[in-house]
């Protein structure tokens, strides 16, 4: 079984931000390796929305060091 790398376009230059091809991705950001601890209890996550979006829905799933499951879900609309 092979795995695929999650496609996340890079808009790290002004030219790439202006000349963006049509983007219809449903999942905009995926990172299973974000780690937070007592010295780093927040994390800034930057992502670019798709071409059709009127808002976005955030879902966070995780687990504490003690095994407690974490779940957060919220919608943000224009």
Secondary structure, 3 states (H helix, E strand, C coil): CCCCCCCCCCCCCHHHHHCCCCCCCCCCCCCCCCCCECCECCCCCCCCCCCCCCEEEEEEEEECCCCCEEEEEEEEEC
